[in-house]
């Protein structure tokens, strides 16, 4: 695999794809527009530290194979993250109503068809 200088967040093509980018394009940095100043400084520090690092670039077919395996996993991760946020918001809403006395667990159980617990003697 060819070794090339790190170019920030841009993927460098393998030797069989296209020639190496020009030296001027190697100096370009991803835009930090829209980030707060502290984030901009952190991004600049990381990019500066990685500027001279050489990285192996796999051939396109290897990258495509990797992406075909990982894409469903990443999709599931995104779905789980969305679902976790939704459930947390629902929990927070219901907990506030329960603590305020606006909601009774026994009434919810009855509506859901859950049998009442047996009374202890």
ABEGO torsion letter per residue (X at the ends): XBBBBBAEABBBBBAAABBBBBAAAAABBBBABGBBAAAAAAAAAAAAAAAABBBBBBBAAAAAAAAAAAAAAAAAAAAAAAAAAAAAAAAAAAAAAAAAGABBAAAAAAAAGBBBBBBBX
